[in-house]
């Protein structure tokens, strides 16, 4: 056993430790700072990264005794750091974390990138982050978060950040120490909640949500997409069909109803799009305003394979274009939680959803033209995921090169 003395987050600590104890174990077991996570313990995954004298170090392969007298900064010690304040906000904005296990090390590396490489482009950021592994996010949000901080600092330089850059270049890049530890202030309850319902029953009883955001805009509860379609039938006839839940579900590819009671249903929605495949089992409720010909379909479900959870509101409003033509305006507000959440941010997925809305409109038109006979079972709309994937991809390529719709 040897006596190891360090300055950790601006505070001098001294403990006895085995000569071969790694810094990560010393911080967790002796100093009781468990925000430093140990993953591979071979210096590969980067989860254990901390700052030693301002530089990122793998704490799982650094001996604590070798850091004697050094300045160590862990995830708990960034409260006064202007770079980390920006990074934390950017990680939240760009959904750059999910399970959070890699996040302490990812933030330490990101801070080093911001200070050391102010002119880094996306390619360089990806190279610098390659030593930190994440099993959840797909890295898109992490890279976007770092790039946004770099861009903001280029547009509006920050004197405090510039001082840290100068200090790091001189080998003095340790994070500033808060004059007084920031105490946990607790939570203030509010009357309205923007959190997504955790269960199907909660989703069914949720209050109405306004749908005024533009297509693709992220709201507190998730992502929002606007769309719509027209059908060559009077509004009253279309409305009667749109509030018939079994008939409505039969027009949505991949959807099936298992039980139906009044305006409540239980069922399944199967999705396959490129690398993403899921089958969500859940429940939903229809809230309708017959006078305004407006309805909100609220649902929630869980994928049995990935355990991802989905919550969503589908709002549709009918508008009589002419006595024989009706416009159905559709607004989708949805959120994904779990491994599949990374796909919800993809522009391709938003194109896929808009294509689904268009195909749904075509199926509604076809069903109204040839309604099922009395007592006959409704035939579920067919779905070719491969054809839809390449159709959406080709449409996007044509837009990129200005080849028309």
C-alpha positions in Angstrom: 0.0 0.0 0.0 1.2 3.5 -0.8 -0.2 7.0 0.0 -1.5 8.7 -3.1 -2.2 12.4 -3.0 -4.0 14.1 -5.8 -5.9 17.3 -6.5 -9.3 16.1 -7.7 -11.8 18.7 -8.9 -9.9 21.4 -7.1 -9.8 19.5 -3.8 -6.8 17.8 -2.3 -7.4 14.1 -1.6 -5.1 11.6 0.0 -5.7 7.9 0.4 -3.8 4.7 0.8 -4.0 2.4 -2.3 -2.3 -0.6 -3.7 0.7 0.3 -5.9 -1.0 -1.2 -8.9 -4.5 0.4 -8.4 -5.6 2.2 -11.5 -6.8 5.8 -11.4 -10.3 4.8 -12.3 -10.6 2.5 -9.4 -9.0 5.0 -7.1 -11.5 7.7 -8.1 -14.5 5.4 -7.7 -13.5 3.3 -4.7 -11.3 5.7 -2.6 -12.6 9.1 -3.5 -16.2 7.9 -4.1 -16.6 9.8 -7.4 -18.6 7.2 -9.3 -19.3 9.4 -12.3 -16.2 8.0 -13.9 -17.4 4.8 -15.6 -15.3 1.7 -16.3 -16.1 -0.2 -19.4 -13.5 -2.4 -21.2 -10.7 -1.7 -18.6 -8.2 -2.1 -21.5 -8.0 1.5 -22.6 -10.2 0.9 -25.7 -13.7 2.1 -25.1 -12.9 5.5 -23.6 -15.8 5.5 -21.0 -13.3 6.0 -18.2 -11.7 9.2 -19.7 -10.9 11.9 -17.2 -8.6 15.0 -17.4 -5.2 14.9 -15.9 -3.6 18.3 -15.9 -6.2 19.3 -18.5 -5.5 16.4 -21.0 -7.7 13.4 -21.6 -6.4 10.2 -20.0 -7.7 6.7 -19.8 -8.1 6.2 -16.1 -8.5 2.4 -16.4 -4.9 2.0 -17.6 -3.2 4.8 -15.6 -1.8 3.9 -12.2 -3.1 6.2 -9.5 0.4 6.4 -7.9 1.8 7.6 -11.3 -0.6 10.6 -11.0 0.8 11.7 -7.7 0.4 15.5 -7.2 -1.4 15.9 -10.5 -4.7 17.8 -11.1 -7.5 15.4 -12.0 -10.9 16.5 -13.3 -13.8 14.1 -13.4 -17.4 14.6 -14.7 -18.3 15.9 -11.2 -15.9 18.8 -11.5 -17.1 20.8 -14.6 -19.6 23.1 -13.0 -17.5 26.2 -13.5 -16.1 25.1 -16.9 -17.4 27.3 -19.8 -16.7 24.7 -22.5 -18.5 21.9 -20.6 -21.5 24.2 -20.0 -21.8 24.6 -23.8 -21.2 20.9 -24.4 -23.8 19.7 -21.9 -26.5 22.0 -23.5 -25.5 20.8 -27.0 -25.6 17.1 -26.0 -29.1 17.6 -24.7 -30.2 19.6 -27.8 -28.8 17.1 -30.3 -29.8 14.0 -28.3 -26.2 12.9 -28.0 -26.7 10.5 -25.2 -29.1 7.7 -24.4 -28.0 5.2 -21.7 -25.3 7.7 -20.6 -22.6 5.2 -19.8 -20.1 6.5 -22.3 -21.1 10.2 -21.7 -18.6 11.2 -19.0 -15.7 10.1 -21.2 -17.3 11.4 -24.4 -17.7 14.9 -22.8 -14.0 14.9 -21.6 -12.8 14.1 -25.1 -15.2 16.6 -26.7 -13.9 19.3 -24.4 -10.4 18.6 -25.5 -11.5 18.8 -29.2 -13.2 22.2 -28.7 -10.1 23.6 -26.9 -7.4 22.1 -29.1 -9.0 22.2 -32.5 -11.1 25.3 -32.9 -11.2 25.0 -36.7 -11.9 21.2 -36.8 -14.3 20.0 -39.5 -16.7 17.1 -39.2 -14.2 14.6 -40.5 -11.5 15.6 -38.0 -14.1 15.6 -35.1 -15.0 12.0 -36.1 -11.4 11.0 -36.0 -10.8 12.6 -32.6 -13.9 10.9 -31.2 -13.0 7.5 -32.6 -11.3 6.5 -29.3 -14.7 6.8 -27.5 -17.2 4.0 -28.2 -20.9 4.4 -27.9 -23.4 1.5 -28.3 -26.6 3.6 -28.3 -26.6 6.8 -30.3 -25.0 6.0 -33.7 -22.6 9.0 -33.1 -24.6 11.4 -35.3 -25.9 13.4 -32.3 -22.5 13.5 -30.6 -20.8 14.8 -33.7 -23.5 17.3 -34.3 -23.2 18.5 -30.7 -19.5 19.1 -30.9 -19.8 20.7 -34.3 -22.5 23.1 -33.0 -20.3 24.2 -30.1 -17.3 24.8 -32.5 -19.5 26.8 -34.9 -21.0 28.9 -32.1 -17.6 29.8 -30.8 -16.4 30.7 -34.3 -19.3 33.0 -34.8 -19.2 34.5 -31.3 -15.8 34.0 -29.5 -16.0 33.6 -25.8 -13.1 35.2 -23.8 -13.4 32.5 -21.1 -13.0 29.7 -23.6 -10.2 31.5 -25.4 -8.4 31.8 -22.0 -8.7 28.0 -21.6 -7.4 27.4 -25.1 -4.3 29.5 -24.3 -3.8 27.8 -21.0 -4.1 24.3 -22.6 -1.5 25.3 -25.2 0.8 26.1 -22.3 0.0 22.8 -20.6 -2.3 24.3 -18.0 -5.7 23.2 -19.4 -7.3 22.0 -16.2 -11.0 22.9 -15.8 -11.8 25.9 -13.6 -12.8 25.1 -10.1 -16.1 26.3 -8.8 -15.7 28.7 -5.8 -18.5 26.9 -4.1 -19.9 23.5 -4.9 -23.2 23.6 -6.7 -25.8 22.1 -4.4 -28.7 20.1 -5.8 -31.7 22.5 -5.7 -34.4 19.9 -6.3 -37.2 20.1 -8.8 -40.0 22.6 -9.1 -43.4 21.1 -9.9 -45.3 22.6 -12.8 -48.9 22.3 -13.8 -48.2 21.2 -17.4 -45.9 18.4 -18.4 -44.2 17.9 -21.7 -42.9 14.5 -21.0 -44.1 11.6 -23.2 -46.6 9.2 -21.5 -44.8 6.2 -20.1 -47.6 3.7 -20.7 -50.3 3.1 -23.2 -53.0 4.0 -20.8 -51.3 7.2 -19.9 -51.1 8.1 -23.6 -54.7 7.4 -24.1 -55.7 9.8 -21.2 -53.2 12.6 -22.2 -54.5 16.1 -22.8 -54.7 17.4 -26.4 -51.5 18.8 -27.8 -51.4 21.8 -30.2 -50.1 21.0 -33.7 -48.8 24.3 -35.0 -45.1 23.4 -35.5 -43.6 23.2 -39.0 -42.8 19.8 -40.5 -39.9 18.0 -38.9 -39.7 20.4 -35.9 -38.8 18.9 -32.6 -41.2 19.6 -29.8 -40.9 18.8 -26.1 -42.5 15.4 -26.7 -40.6 14.4 -29.8 -40.6 15.1 -33.6 -43.4 16.6 -35.6 -44.3 16.0 -39.2 -47.1 17.6 -41.3 -48.6 16.0 -44.3 -51.9 15.3 -45.9 -53.8 14.0 -48.9 -57.0 14.6 -51.0 -59.8 12.1 -51.7 -62.5 12.6 -54.4 -65.4 12.2 -52.0 -67.6 14.5 -49.9 -66.3 15.5 -46.5 -69.2 13.9 -44.6 -68.5 10.5 -46.3 -64.8 10.8 -45.7 -65.4 11.7 -42.0 -67.7 8.7 -41.5 -64.9 6.5 -42.8 -62.1 8.2 -40.8 -63.7 7.6 -37.5 -64.3 3.9 -38.2 -61.2 2.5 -36.5 -61.1 -1.0 -38.0 -61.6 0.4 -41.5 -59.0 3.1 -40.8 -56.4 0.6 -39.6 -57.0 -1.6 -42.6 -55.7 1.3 -44.8 -52.4 1.7 -42.8 -49.8 -0.7 -44.0 -48.4 -2.8 -41.2 -51.2 -2.0 -38.7 -53.6 -4.5 -37.3 -56.3 -4.3 -34.6 -56.5 -7.1 -32.0 -59.4 -5.7 -29.9 -61.8 -2.8 -30.4 -64.2 -1.2 -27.9 -65.7 2.1 -28.7 -63.0 4.7 -29.4 -60.3 2.5 -27.8 -58.2 -0.1 -29.6 -55.3 -2.5 -28.9 -53.2 -3.7 -31.8 -49.9 -3.9 -33.5 -47.9 -1.8 -36.0 -45.1 -3.6 -37.9 -42.4 -1.4 -39.5 -39.5 -2.2 -41.8 -37.5 0.5 -43.4 -33.9 -0.1 -44.5 -32.0 -1.3 -41.4 -34.9 -0.6 -39.0 -37.5 -3.3 -38.3 -39.9 -3.3 -35.4 -43.3 -4.5 -34.3 -44.9 -2.2 -31.7 -47.7 -3.7 -29.6 -49.8 -1.1 -27.7 -53.1 0.7 -27.3 -54.6 3.9 -28.6 -57.7 6.1 -28.2 -59.5 8.3 -30.7 -60.7 11.7 -29.6 -63.1 13.2 -32.1 -64.8 16.5 -32.8 -67.6 15.7 -35.2 -68.7 19.3 -35.7 -65.2 20.4 -36.7 -64.4 17.0 -38.4 -61.2 16.8 -36.4 -59.8 13.8 -34.6 -56.7 13.0 -32.5 -55.5 9.4 -32.4 -53.3 8.9 -29.3 -51.3 5.8 -28.9 -48.3 4.2 -27.2 -46.5 0.8 -27.7 -43.4 -1.2 -27.2 -41.3 -3.2 -29.6 -40.9 -6.7 -28.2 -37.4 -7.2 -29.8 -35.5 -4.0 -29.0 -37.7 -3.0 -26.1 -37.9 0.5 -27.7 -41.0 2.5 -26.7 -43.0 4.7 -29.0 -45.6 7.4 -28.2 -47.5 9.4 -30.8 -50.5 11.6 -31.6 -51.9 11.6 -35.1 -54.1 14.6 -35.6 -56.2 14.8 -38.8 -58.7 17.5 -39.9 -61.0 17.4 -42.8 -61.4 20.3 -45.1 -64.0 20.4 -47.9 -62.2 21.6 -51.0 -65.4 21.2 -53.1 -68.7 19.3 -52.7 -67.0 16.2 -54.1 -63.4 16.7 -52.9 -61.9 16.6 -49.4 -58.5 17.5 -48.1 -57.3 15.5 -45.0 -54.6 17.5 -43.2 -52.4 15.1 -41.0 -50.1 16.1 -38.2 -47.9 13.5 -36.6 -46.2 14.2 -33.2 -44.1 11.2 -32.1 -41.2 10.2 -29.9 -39.0 7.0 -29.7 -37.2 5.9 -26.6 -34.6 3.1 -26.6 -32.3 1.6 -29.2 -34.5 2.7 -32.1 -34.5 6.4 -31.0 -31.5 7.1 -33.3 -33.6 6.4 -36.4 -36.2 9.1 -35.4 -33.7 11.9 -36.2 -33.0 10.7 -39.8 -34.3 12.8 -42.6 -34.9 9.6 -44.6 -37.3 8.4 -41.8 -39.2 11.7 -42.1 -39.5 11.2 -45.8 -40.6 7.6 -45.1 -43.4 8.8 -42.8 -44.6 11.4 -45.4 -44.6 8.6 -48.0 -46.6 6.4 -45.6 -49.2 9.3 -45.2 -49.5 9.5 -49.0 -49.9 5.7 -49.4 -52.5 5.8 -46.6 -54.4 8.4 -48.5 -54.4 6.3 -51.6 -55.7 3.3 -49.6 -58.5 5.4 -48.1 -59.5 6.5 -51.6 -59.5 2.9 -52.9 -61.5 1.7 -49.9 -64.1 4.4 -50.4 -64.5 3.5 -54.0 -64.9 -0.2 -53.2 -66.3 -0.5 -49.7 -66.3 -4.0 -48.1 -69.7 -5.7 -48.1 -71.7 -6.1 -45.0 -70.1 -8.6 -42.7 -67.1 -9.2 -44.9 -63.7 -9.0 -43.2 -61.6 -6.0 -44.1 -58.5 -6.8 -46.2 -55.3 -5.3 -44.7 -53.4 -3.0 -47.1 -50.3 -4.6 -48.5 -46.9 -3.2 -47.8 -43.6 -3.7 -49.7 -40.9 -2.3 -47.4 -38.1 -2.8 -50.0 -40.0 -0.9 -52.7 -40.9 1.9 -50.3 -37.3 2.2 -49.1 -35.9 2.6 -52.6 -38.8 4.8 -53.6 -38.1 7.2 -50.8 -34.3 7.1 -51.4 -34.7 7.8 -55.1 -37.0 10.7 -54.4 -34.4 12.2 -52.1 -31.6 11.7 -54.6 -33.7 13.5 -57.2 -34.2 16.4 -54.8 -30.5 16.6 -54.1 -29.6 16.9 -57.8 -32.6 19.1 -58.7 -34.2 16.5 -60.9 -37.8 17.3 -59.9 -40.2 15.5 -57.5 
